[in-house]
Amino acid sequence: MRPVQKITRKFDYSDLDLDFIAHPTTKDVVKKTGLDAIRRSVRNLILTNFYDRKFRSYIGSNAQKILFDNINPFTATFLKDAIIEVIENFEPRVKLAEDDDNGVIVAVNPDQNGYNVRITFTPINTGAPTVINLFLERIR
């Protein structure tokens, strides 16, 4: 009798591409997989305000509201805390970097009237750290 061979499948994350770009051959919506899906999810969580999602009004960071405050180091600290909180609470696929700034660096950029945000995290199923750079500015 032959031993039973176990087939293991590596789990990969997938999500719809919210740019809704059609696949050139199938004309279907392209999906984001792996690290791209996680990056998009983190970005969407940061840019989501409270009450933007109808039946999950508690999901969001309110970063857009914070952007309308005066640009100073105190506001950058509030923005950093909001980003850390939303990632830790609603993105179970990532672990923020364990350093002095918890993987989130928010730098004030008064010349461009916004904030440079650098997020360093490690996806749960990989060991490689990943960096997301965002520029957050208020839009009227």
N, C-alpha and C positions, 0 to 999 in steps of 0.2 A: 504494500500500500504506500502510495506517495504521500509525503507530508503536504499539508495544506499550505499553499503559498498566499501570503497576505499581500494585498496591494494597498499601498498607502498613497494618498493623494494630498499634495500640499495645498492647503487652503489659501486662496487668494481673494482679496477684497475687490468688489466691483461696484460701480455706481454709474448712473446715467451722466453723460456729458451735458451740462446745463447750457452749453453754447448751442445745442441741438444741430450740430453739423451732421449732414447726411453722409453715410458711407458711400463712396463713389460707385461701388458695384451693386450693393444690395439696396441702396436708397433708404436704409434703416438708420435709426439714431445710433451713433457710435457710443460705446460704453467705455468709461475709464476703469482701469484695473490697477491693482497693486498700490504702489506708492502714489501714483497720480490721483487715485480715488481718495486716499487719505488726505493728501494736500488740499484737494478741492473741498473736502468736508470741513477741515479745520478753517479754511478761508471763509466758507459759508457760515460757520458758527460765529466767527468774529464779526462778520458784517450783518448778522441778523439782530434786529432789535427785539425786545420783549413785545409780545402781542402781534408779531408779524405772522406767526403760524397759528392758524385758527384754533385747532383743538389742542395745541401744545404751546400755550402762550408763555409758559415759563422758560422756554428755550431761547437763549439769546445772550448777548453780552452788553447790549446798549452802547456799543462803541460809537455808533453814529451820533447818539445824544451827547456823549462826552466830547466829541469833536467840536461841538458848538460852544464849549466853554473857552475861557481865555487860554491861550497857548503859554504854558509855563511848566516847570518841573513837577508841580503838584498834580496838574492834570495828567501829565505823563505817568505818574505813579498810579492814579486812579484807573487809567487806561490799561496799564500793565496788570493790575489786580483783576480787572474785569476779564482780560484775555486769559489769564491763568485759571480763573474760576470756571469759565465756560469750557475750556479744554479739559480740565480735570473732571468736571461733572458730566459732560455730554459726549466725550470722545474716548471710549474705552479702548480703542485700538492703538493709542499712543501713550508714551510715558515721557513727560517733560524732562529735560536734562537736569541732573542733580548738581547744580552749581550755585553760586551766590545769588544769581538773579533768576533762578528757577527756569532757565531756558528761554526767558522772554526779555528782550532788551527793547526799550522804547526810548528813542532819541527825539528830542524836540528839534524841529526844523522851521524856525520862524520865517525864513526867507521865502519858503514855498508854502507857508501857512498850513503845515501838517506835521505828521509824525512818521519817522522811519521805524518800522517794527521788524525785529528779527526774532523768529521763533525756532528754537532747536529742540527736537524731540527724536525719540527712537520708536519706530513701529514695533508692536508687540511680537510679530512673527519674524522680524529680522533684527540683526544686531547692529546695523549701520545707522549712525545718527544722521538726521535729515534737517535741513535748514530751509525755512520759508522766509523770504523778505517781502514785506508789504510796505506801501506808502499809503497812509490813511490821511485823507483830507476831507473837509466838509464840502458837500455839493449842495448848492441852493436849488 
